[in-house]
């Protein structure tokens, strides 16, 4: 066939396709010509899946129209010179998925999802590397309030109908540590939740993320069901009735809690009030008053050991080397460690190891939460080359106690439907007998925590799942208070009654006396005051059932706490705490101090407090007190984006790590003698602020600066450059033509200087 025949065929096909589309009533919009990179999508069959293209052709919005819609809504960066597309369908919608990208370094992409039936944009994501010379420092250029206007305007433009059914919710922004040095971009997140008949349905809504440094939208996303199964609010129980359910069935309980801390850092055990361990959130059916179980998944501490290399070799050195203090400390600690062969005997006597199993790994492990804790870890596997499972055993390397074991069964066993021969009650007795026999002293210090069936494989989708095992927990109790992070976790096989895994967690820590804690009722009052029960719609799902399809979720009218931003309460003060046991500032509130009312530095102090750069005590900042050198060093280190942890073991002064970090950052000079309690004067403030900006090498050339201060001769010779730069950069303001180098700086003045430092950093 010659080229004329090919051309005739193509023209004829296009004519037939056009007649077909018109006959089907497909809307054809007038569109501008697509860019070359997008036009190639139509010509190059590899650019999009042929089936996707065929599916998309049946819808009102063509691929070319979708491209034009996306380009009208969002500017496509010129450097994104590649384009691809796809087509996806769900039960409710069909979408064109458009992607502009750059293959070459440093990359970049923009993705837009357009509804193929309506032309509405449902999502956009854009990532571009920063251009040459673009650096984010200090305070963001735009405030959250400025970016909120941008977000609302875009949502109104792209989704006018749905946006009218939403309301802005408290935000959770990404604000990296504010720093005079380079930092990541600030991201403001805005979520407009859907309301149905005046009742919030927070599962649906519109999300917009805006770059706080450029005020550009970087993400846009719509999550919206065309659901019709919302129960009418008529007949709902009153809020007071829901609160009574909370008080009687799910009020916070008193617990001991130890925040996670890295190796060597002390983290005292705290007394806290938390929701009951079996419940992460409170959800009350607003029509029946029933407490609903809305747990999507469960946290269970598995007792398996990590994989590791083989046993360590022995090394001899011809020449003795003097050990440093840290090395000597480790050597001293290892003197108390039981030998490997002795630990291996303990492991074999505590756990029955099948004769055909071969030891494959032995290693000494350090507990990275407690310096004094070490364990011997042993692993066995079948030595006949079969895939017949294995065994892991952990032994305390100091006292020889069995810490944990875990059986690794043949992996094909998990592909069979379980044969249940032991009930949950029988499994519980097996677990209890094992703990009582092996740890009789500690058995008297635990209470039953939970029993959860571990579902096995479901072969028949219509068959109810059967447990392959039971996960059982017993929780440690001290002073009559539960300590859920300690205790025993076991898994009992439902077919054999064997214990699949076992772990004992028992820390040697100090427990505070519970005398003086607030009552449970007072704690519940605080919980509801900080996170009130709110009427809303919530879709709940049946628990996962292995490979059995999940049951369709049902929308409930509920009372719940959608905006709870804390994990627990301080049991003595009732203050809200996060997972690290630190005080949380309530959403939408700025940290305030009682002694800043009417003070000119109030705005600066509150800004730095919100960023975690300054702190106070007992709700007071003491703005007019002299700032000490240690306090100023800590502020400057934090304003550099660094927040050193506590000194190892908690034996060093609180400021020691800040001085160490300040030396690394060049804020102070190497070998400079700390004067933590000394009051700071203005020339010291100039020195430290200028060096925080990395300008020491410029400032130290004192002779090149001409100072026109009336008291220039009072400035120390070696700090003349620092004084000149601090004024030129707007960090320190002269007072009636004077620098006043020896004047003492207040905490408020130090805060104002650091804010200017952050502004200058932009």
C-alpha positions in Angstrom: 0.0 0.0 0.0 1.5 3.4 -1.0 1.5 6.6 1.1 -1.6 7.9 -0.7 -3.6 4.9 0.4 -2.3 5.2 4.0 -3.3 8.9 4.1 -6.8 8.0 2.8 -7.2 5.4 5.4 -6.2 7.8 8.2 -8.5 10.6 7.0 -11.4 8.2 6.6 -10.9 6.8 10.1 -10.8 10.3 11.6 -14.0 11.2 9.8 -15.8 8.1 11.0 -14.5 8.7 14.6 -15.7 12.3 14.5 -19.2 11.2 13.3 -19.3 8.6 16.0 -18.4 11.1 18.8 -21.0 13.6 17.5 -23.6 10.8 17.4 -22.8 9.9 21.0 -23.3 13.4 22.1 -19.7 13.9 23.3 -19.0 17.6 24.1 -16.1 19.0 22.1 -14.6 22.2 23.5 -12.6 24.6 21.6 -9.0 24.2 22.8 -5.7 25.8 22.0 -3.0 23.7 20.3 -1.2 21.5 22.8 2.6 21.8 23.3 4.8 19.6 21.3 5.6 17.4 24.3 1.8 16.9 24.9 1.0 16.4 21.2 3.5 13.6 21.1 1.2 11.7 23.5 -1.4 11.4 20.8 1.2 10.3 18.2 3.2 8.0 20.3 1.3 4.9 21.3 3.9 4.2 24.0 3.0 7.3 25.8 -0.3 6.0 27.1 -1.8 2.6 27.5 -4.0 1.7 24.5 -6.7 0.3 26.7 -6.7 3.5 28.8 -7.0 5.6 25.7 -9.9 3.5 24.5 -11.6 3.8 27.9 -11.0 7.5 28.0 -12.5 8.0 24.5 -15.9 7.1 25.8 -16.0 10.1 28.2 -17.1 13.6 27.8 -13.7 15.1 28.4 -10.9 14.0 26.0 -7.3 13.8 26.8 -6.5 17.0 25.0 -9.3 18.8 26.8 -8.0 17.5 30.1 -4.6 18.8 29.3 -6.0 22.3 28.5 -8.1 22.3 31.8 -5.0 21.4 33.8 -2.8 24.1 32.1 -5.5 26.8 32.6 -5.6 26.0 36.3 -1.8 25.5 36.9 1.2 27.0 35.1 3.4 24.1 33.9 7.0 24.9 34.7 9.0 25.2 31.5 11.8 22.9 32.7 9.3 20.0 32.8 9.9 19.0 29.2 8.4 15.5 29.3 4.8 14.4 29.4 2.8 11.2 30.0 -0.7 10.3 30.7 -2.9 7.5 32.0 -6.5 6.7 32.6 -8.0 5.3 35.8 -11.5 4.3 36.9 -13.2 3.7 40.2 -16.8 2.8 41.1 -17.7 6.5 41.2 -15.3 8.3 38.9 -13.0 8.1 35.9 -9.9 10.2 35.7 -7.2 11.4 33.3 -3.9 11.3 35.1 -1.5 13.8 33.6 2.2 14.1 34.4 4.8 16.6 33.4 8.3 15.8 34.4 12.0 16.2 33.7 14.2 13.1 33.1 17.5 14.8 33.6 19.0 15.9 36.9 17.9 17.5 39.2 14.4 16.2 38.2 11.0 17.6 39.0 7.4 16.8 38.3 3.8 18.0 38.3 0.8 15.6 38.4 -2.8 16.6 37.8 -5.9 14.4 37.9 -8.9 15.5 35.9 -12.4 14.0 36.0 -13.1 12.6 32.6 -16.8 13.1 33.0 -17.0 16.6 34.4 -13.6 18.2 33.7 -13.1 19.0 37.4 -9.6 18.9 38.8 -9.4 16.5 41.7 -5.7 16.6 42.6 -2.4 18.3 41.8 1.1 17.7 43.2 4.2 19.7 42.2 7.8 19.2 43.2 10.6 21.2 41.8 14.2 21.4 43.0 15.2 24.9 44.2 16.8 27.1 41.5 20.4 28.2 41.6 21.0 30.5 44.6 17.5 29.9 46.1 17.9 29.4 49.8 15.3 29.4 52.6 16.4 31.0 55.8 14.9 32.6 58.9 11.2 33.5 59.0 8.9 32.4 56.1 8.1 35.3 53.7 4.4 34.7 53.9 2.2 34.2 57.0 -0.4 31.4 57.4 -3.1 34.1 57.0 -1.7 35.3 53.7 -1.5 31.7 52.3 -4.9 30.9 53.6 -6.4 33.4 51.2 -4.5 31.7 48.3 -5.7 28.3 49.3 -9.4 29.3 49.7 -9.4 31.1 46.3 -8.0 28.0 44.5 -10.5 25.6 46.2 -13.3 28.0 45.3 -12.1 28.2 41.7 -11.6 24.5 41.1 -14.4 23.0 43.2 -17.0 25.7 43.7 -19.9 23.4 44.4 -18.1 21.2 46.9 -16.1 24.0 48.5 -19.4 25.6 49.4 -20.2 22.5 51.6 -17.0 22.7 53.6 -15.5 24.6 56.5 -11.8 25.2 57.3 -10.5 23.0 60.1 -7.5 23.6 62.5 -4.4 23.1 60.5 -1.3 21.0 61.0 1.5 22.8 59.2 5.0 21.7 58.5 7.3 24.3 59.9 11.0 23.2 60.0 13.1 24.7 62.8 13.5 28.4 62.0 17.1 29.0 61.3 19.5 31.7 60.2 21.1 28.9 58.3 19.5 27.1 55.3 16.3 25.2 56.2 13.6 23.3 54.4 10.5 25.1 53.0 7.6 26.0 55.2 4.4 24.3 54.2 1.0 25.5 55.4 -1.7 22.9 55.2 -5.4 23.8 54.9 -8.2 21.2 55.2 -11.8 22.1 54.3 -13.9 19.4 55.8 -17.3 18.4 54.3 -20.5 19.2 56.1 -23.7 17.2 55.5 -26.9 18.9 56.8 -24.8 20.9 59.1 -22.9 17.9 60.5 -19.1 17.5 59.8 -18.0 14.5 57.7 -14.2 14.9 58.1 -13.4 11.9 56.0 -14.4 14.0 53.0 -13.0 17.4 52.1 -10.5 19.5 50.1 -6.8 19.7 51.1 -4.5 22.5 49.9 -0.8 22.9 50.8 1.0 26.2 50.2 4.7 26.9 50.3 5.1 29.6 53.0 8.3 30.9 51.3 6.8 31.5 47.8 3.0 31.4 48.4 2.7 28.8 45.7 0.3 25.9 45.9 2.2 22.7 45.9 -0.6 20.2 46.6 -4.3 20.1 46.0 -6.5 17.1 46.7 -10.2 16.3 46.8 -11.6 13.3 48.7 -15.3 13.1 48.2 -17.8 10.2 48.1 -21.1 10.4 46.4 -22.5 8.7 49.5 -26.2 8.8 50.2 -26.2 6.7 53.4 -26.0 9.5 56.0 -28.3 8.8 58.9 -30.5 11.8 59.7 -29.6 13.6 62.9 -33.1 13.5 64.2 -33.3 11.4 67.3 -29.7 11.8 68.3 -28.7 11.7 72.0 -27.8 15.0 73.6 -24.1 16.0 74.0 -24.5 15.6 77.8 -25.6 12.0 77.3 -22.5 11.3 75.1 -20.3 12.8 77.8 -21.8 10.5 80.4 -20.9 7.5 78.1 -17.3 8.9 77.9 -17.1 9.2 81.7 -18.5 5.8 82.4 -17.0 3.7 79.6 -13.9 5.3 78.2 -12.5 7.9 80.7 -8.7 8.2 80.7 -6.9 6.0 83.2 -3.8 6.5 85.3 -0.6 5.0 83.9 3.1 5.1 84.2 4.7 6.2 81.0 8.3 6.5 79.8 8.9 8.6 76.7 11.4 7.1 74.2 14.9 8.4 74.6 18.0 7.6 72.6 21.0 5.8 74.0 22.4 7.3 77.2 19.7 10.0 77.6 17.7 9.9 80.8 13.9 9.9 80.4 12.2 9.8 83.7 9.0 7.7 84.1 5.9 10.0 84.2 2.5 9.6 85.7 -0.1 10.3 83.0 -3.8 9.9 82.2 -4.4 8.3 78.9 -7.4 6.7 77.2 -7.7 3.0 78.1 -5.0 0.9 76.4 -7.5 -0.9 74.2 -8.8 2.4 72.7 -7.0 5.0 70.6 -10.0 7.3 70.2 -13.5 7.6 71.6 -16.4 7.1 69.1 -20.0 7.1 70.5 -23.0 6.2 68.3 -25.1 9.4 68.5 -28.3 7.5 67.9 -27.9 4.6 70.3 -25.3 5.9 72.8 -23.2 2.8 72.1 -19.4 3.0 72.4 -18.2 2.0 68.9 -14.9 0.1 68.2 -13.3 2.1 65.4 -9.8 0.5 65.6 -8.4 0.1 62.1 -5.5 -2.0 63.2 -3.8 -3.2 66.3 -0.3 -2.6 67.8 1.3 -5.8 69.0 4.8 -6.2 70.1 6.1 -9.3 68.2 8.7 -11.3 70.1 10.9 -12.1 67.0 14.6 -11.2 66.9 16.3 -9.2 64.2 18.5 -11.0 61.7 22.2 -10.5 62.1 25.6 -11.6 61.1 27.5 -14.6 62.5 29.5 -14.7 65.7 32.3 -12.1 66.2 35.8 -13.2 65.6 38.7 -12.8 68.1 41.4 -10.3 67.4 44.9 -10.0 68.9 47.0 -6.8 68.9 50.8 -6.8 69.2 50.8 -3.4 70.9 48.7 -2.1 73.7 46.7 1.0 72.9 45.5 3.4 75.6 41.7 3.5 75.8 39.8 6.7 76.0 37.2 7.2 78.9 34.3 6.1 76.8 36.1 2.9 75.7 37.1 2.2 79.3 33.5 2.6 80.4 32.4 0.0 77.9 35.2 -2.4 78.9 34.1 -2.0 82.6 30.5 -2.7 81.6 31.4 -5.8 79.7 33.2 -7.2 82.8 29.7 -8.0 84.1 28.5 -9.8 80.9 28.1 -13.5 81.1 30.2 -15.5 78.6 28.6 -16.5 75.3 28.8 -20.2 75.9 27.1 -19.8 79.3 24.4 -17.8 77.7 23.9 -20.4 75.0 23.5 -23.1 77.7 20.8 -21.0 79.3 19.0 -20.5 76.0 19.0 -24.2 75.2 17.8 -25.2 78.7 15.0 -22.5 78.6 13.7 -23.3 75.1 13.4 -26.7 73.4 15.6 -26.5 70.3 14.7 -29.2 67.7 17.7 -31.6 67.2 18.0 -30.9 63.5 18.3 -27.2 64.1 21.8 -25.7 63.6 23.0 -22.5 65.3 23.5 -19.9 62.6 24.0 -16.6 64.5 25.3 -15.5 67.9 25.8 -11.9 68.8 25.9 -9.5 71.8 23.3 -6.7 71.4 23.1 -3.3 73.1 19.8 -1.9 74.3 19.7 1.6 72.8 17.3 2.9 75.4 19.4 1.7 78.4 23.2 1.7 78.5 23.4 -1.0 81.1 21.2 -3.5 79.2 22.8 -6.0 76.9 21.5 -9.3 75.5 22.9 -12.4 73.8 20.9 -13.1 70.6 21.0 -16.7 69.2 19.4 -17.9 66.0 18.9 -21.5 64.7 17.5 -22.9 61.5 16.9 -26.3 60.0 20.2 -27.9 59.1 18.9 -30.4 56.6 18.5 -27.7 53.9 14.7 -27.8 54.2 12.5 -24.8 54.7 11.4 -26.0 58.1 11.5 -22.9 60.1 13.9 -21.8 62.8 14.2 -20.4 66.3 15.4 -17.1 67.8 16.3 -16.8 71.5 17.3 -13.7 73.6 19.1 -14.0 76.9 19.9 -11.1 79.3 23.7 -10.8 79.1 24.0 -9.6 82.7 21.7 -11.8 84.8 21.1 -14.7 82.4 17.3 -14.4 82.4 15.4 -15.5 79.3 14.2 -12.3 77.6 12.4 -13.6 74.5 12.0 -16.4 72.0 10.2 -16.8 68.7 9.6 -19.9 66.6 9.8 -19.4 62.8 7.5 -22.1 61.2 7.6 -23.4 57.7 6.3 -20.5 55.7 3.9 -22.8 53.8 2.0 -23.5 57.1 0.6 -19.9 56.9 -0.9 -20.7 53.5 -3.2 -23.3 55.1 -6.5 -22.6 56.7 -6.0 -23.0 60.5 -7.3 -26.1 62.4 -8.3 -24.7 65.8 -7.9 -27.2 68.6 -7.4 -24.7 71.5 -9.9 -22.0 72.6 -8.9 -18.6 73.6 -9.6 -19.5 77.3 -7.3 -22.6 77.0 -4.6 -20.4 75.4 -4.9 -17.9 78.2 -4.3 -20.7 80.8 -1.2 -21.9 78.8 0.3 -18.4 78.8 -0.5 -17.9 82.5 1.1 -21.2 83.5 4.2 -20.4 81.5 4.7 -16.9 83.1 4.0 -18.2 86.6 6.4 -21.1 86.2 9.3 -19.1 84.7 8.8 -15.7 86.5 7.0 -16.4 89.7 8.1 -13.2 91.4 7.1 -11.0 88.5 3.8 -12.9 87.9 2.6 -11.3 91.1 3.3 -7.9 89.6 1.2 -8.1 86.5 -2.4 -8.0 85.5 -4.2 -9.3 82.4 -3.9 -6.8 79.6 -5.5 -8.2 76.4 -6.2 -11.2 74.3 -6.4 -10.9 70.5 -7.0 -13.6 67.9 -4.3 -13.6 65.2 -6.4 -14.4 62.1 -5.3 -17.1 59.7 -5.7 -17.4 56.0 -9.3 -17.5 54.7 -9.5 -19.9 51.7 -13.3 -19.5 51.2 -14.3 -15.8 51.0 -17.7 -16.8 52.5 -16.0 -18.5 55.5 -15.5 -16.7 58.8 -11.8 -16.4 59.6 -10.3 -18.7 62.2 -7.4 -17.8 64.5 -4.1 -19.4 63.8 -2.9 -18.1 67.2 -3.8 -15.9 70.2 -1.8 -12.8 71.1 -1.8 -12.3 74.9 -0.5 -9.5 77.0 0.0 -9.1 80.8 0.8 -5.6 82.0 3.2 -4.7 84.8 1.7 -2.9 87.9 3.6 -0.8 90.3 2.1 1.2 93.2 -1.3 0.1 92.0 -0.7 1.8 88.6 -0.4 0.0 85.3 2.8 0.4 83.2 1.8 -0.9 79.8 5.3 -0.6 78.3 6.4 -3.4 80.6 5.1 -6.9 81.0 4.8 -10.1 79.1 3.7 -10.7 75.5 3.0 -14.2 74.2 1.5 -15.8 71.2 -0.1 -19.3 71.6 -0.6 -21.6 68.6 -4.3 -22.4 68.2 -3.6 -25.8 66.6 -0.8 -27.2 68.9 -1.1 -25.2 72.1 2.6 -24.4 71.7 3.9 -20.9 72.6 5.0 -19.4 69.3 6.7 -16.4 70.8 7.4 -14.9 74.2 8.9 -11.6 75.3 9.5 -10.1 78.8 10.0 -6.3 79.0 11.0 -5.2 82.5 12.9 -2.0 83.0 14.9 -1.1 86.0 13.5 2.5 86.4 12.3 4.8 89.2 8.6 5.2 89.6 7.2 8.5 90.9 4.8 8.3 93.9 1.2 8.7 92.7 0.3 10.7 95.8 -1.1 14.0 94.7 -2.4 13.1 91.2 -5.7 14.6 90.1 -8.7 12.4 90.1 -9.9 10.4 87.2 -13.0 12.6 86.9 -10.9 15.7 86.8 -8.7 14.1 84.1 -11.8 13.3 82.1 -13.0 16.9 82.5 -9.7 18.1 81.1 -9.9 15.7 78.2 -13.3 17.0 77.2 -12.3 20.6 77.7 -9.2 20.3 75.5 -10.9 18.0 72.9 -14.8 18.3 73.2 -17.0 15.5 71.8 -18.2 16.7 68.4 -21.2 15.6 66.5 -20.1 14.2 63.1 -20.4 11.5 60.5 -17.8 8.8 60.5 -17.4 5.7 58.3 -16.3 2.7 60.2 -14.9 -0.5 58.7 -15.0 -4.1 59.7 -11.6 -5.4 60.8 -9.2 -6.8 58.2 -9.9 -10.5 57.7 -6.8 -11.8 56.0 -7.5 -12.3 52.3 -11.3 -12.1 52.9 -12.6 -8.9 51.3 -13.3 -6.2 53.8 -17.0 -5.5 54.5 -18.4 -2.3 53.2 -17.9 0.6 55.7 -21.0 2.0 57.2 -21.5 5.7 57.9 -22.5 6.4 61.6 -23.7 9.6 63.2 -21.3 9.8 66.1 -19.8 11.9 68.9 -16.0 11.9 68.7 -12.9 14.1 69.1 -11.8 15.0 65.5 -9.3 17.6 66.6 -7.5 16.0 69.6 -3.9 17.1 69.2 -2.5 15.5 72.4 -1.7 12.0 73.6 -2.1 12.2 77.3 -2.4 14.4 80.4 0.1 15.2 83.1 -1.4 13.3 86.1 -0.4 16.1 88.5 -1.3 19.3 86.6 -3.8 18.1 84.0 -1.8 19.7 81.2 -1.9 18.1 77.8 1.2 16.2 76.6 2.5 14.8 73.3 4.0 11.3 72.8 7.3 12.6 74.1 5.7 13.7 77.4 6.1 17.3 76.5 3.5 20.0 77.0 1.4 20.8 74.0 0.2 24.3 73.1 -3.5 24.0 72.2 -4.3 24.2 68.5 -4.8 27.8 67.3 -3.2 29.2 70.5 0.2 30.9 70.8 2.2 30.3 74.0 1.6 33.2 76.2 3.3 34.5 79.3 1.5 36.3 82.1 4.2 39.0 82.5 4.2 40.2 78.9 1.0 42.1 78.8 1.7 45.5 77.3 5.4 44.8 76.9 6.9 46.1 73.6 8.7 42.7 73.1 5.6 40.6 73.5 5.2 39.8 69.8 8.8 38.9 69.4 8.8 36.6 72.5 5.6 34.8 71.5 6.9 34.3 68.0 10.1 32.7 69.3 8.2 30.7 71.9 6.0 29.2 69.2 9.1 28.2 67.3 10.6 26.6 70.4 13.5 29.1 70.6 12.7 30.7 73.9 11.0 29.2 77.0 9.8 30.5 80.4 8.9 28.9 83.7 5.6 28.9 85.6 3.9 30.9 82.8 6.4 33.8 83.1 9.1 34.9 80.7 10.9 37.5 83.0 11.4 39.9 80.1 13.3 42.6 82.0 15.7 40.2 83.8 19.3 40.2 82.4 19.8 37.4 79.9 22.6 35.1 81.0 25.3 33.8 78.6 23.9 30.3 78.8 20.4 31.4 78.0 21.6 33.5 75.0 23.8 30.6 73.7 20.8 28.3 73.9 18.6 30.8 72.0 21.2 31.3 69.3 21.8 27.5 68.8 18.1 26.9 68.5 17.8 29.8 66.0 20.4 28.0 63.9 18.0 25.1 63.5 19.7 22.9 66.2 18.2 21.5 69.4 20.8 19.4 71.2 19.5 16.7 73.5 20.2 16.3 77.1 23.8 15.4 78.2 24.3 11.6 78.4 23.2 10.3 81.7 21.9 13.6 82.7 25.0 14.4 84.8 26.2 17.4 82.9 24.6 20.9 83.4 21.7 21.6 81.1 23.7 24.1 79.0 26.7 21.9 78.3 25.4 20.5 75.1 24.4 24.0 73.9 28.0 25.2 74.3 29.3 22.2 72.5 27.0 22.8 69.6 27.7 26.5 69.6 31.4 25.8 69.2 30.7 23.5 66.3 28.5 26.2 64.6 31.1 28.9 65.2 28.9 30.9 67.5 31.7 30.8 70.1 35.4 30.2 69.4 37.1 26.9 70.1 38.5 26.8 73.6 36.4 29.8 74.8 35.8 29.6 78.5 32.0 29.4 79.2 30.5 31.9 81.7 27.0 30.5 81.8 25.7 32.7 84.6 27.3 35.9 83.5 25.0 38.7 82.3 25.4 39.6 78.6 26.2 43.2 77.6 25.5 44.7 74.2 29.0 44.2 72.7 28.8 40.5 73.7 25.4 40.3 72.1 26.8 41.8 68.9 29.7 39.3 69.0 27.6 36.2 69.4 24.8 37.4 66.9 27.3 38.3 64.2 29.2 35.0 64.6 25.9 33.1 64.5 25.6 34.5 60.9 29.0 33.1 60.1 30.7 36.5 59.8 33.5 36.1 62.3 36.2 36.3 59.6 34.8 39.6 58.4 34.1 41.0 61.9 37.5 40.3 63.3 39.2 42.8 60.9 38.4 45.5 63.4 40.8 48.1 61.9 38.8 48.4 58.7 35.7 49.7 60.4 34.9 53.4 61.0 32.5 53.8 63.9 30.5 57.0 64.2 29.0 56.2 67.6 29.5 58.8 70.3 30.9 56.2 72.6 33.0 54.3 70.0 36.0 54.4 72.2 34.2 52.4 74.8 33.9 49.4 72.5 36.5 46.7 73.0 39.1 46.8 70.3 38.5 43.3 69.1 34.7 43.8 68.9 34.6 47.0 66.8 33.8 45.0 63.7 31.1 43.0 65.4 29.5 46.2 66.7 29.6 47.8 63.2 28.1 44.8 61.5 25.4 44.3 64.1 24.1 47.8 63.5 24.6 47.7 59.7 22.6 44.4 59.5 19.8 45.8 61.7 20.4 43.4 64.6 21.1 46.0 67.3 19.8 49.5 67.3 21.9 52.5 68.6 20.5 54.5 71.5 20.5 58.2 70.7 23.7 57.9 68.7 25.4 55.6 71.2 26.2 51.9 71.0 26.3 51.5 74.8 28.6 48.4 74.6 28.7 47.7 78.4 24.9 48.0 78.9 23.3 44.8 80.2 20.9 43.1 77.8 17.5 41.9 79.0 15.8 38.7 78.0 13.3 40.7 76.0 16.1 42.6 74.1 17.8 39.3 73.3 14.5 37.9 71.9 14.0 41.0 69.7 17.6 40.7 68.4 17.0 37.1 67.5 13.8 37.9 65.6 15.8 40.5 63.6 18.5 37.8 63.0 15.8 35.5 61.6 14.3 38.3 59.4 17.8 39.2 58.2 18.3 35.5 57.3 15.7 35.8 54.6 
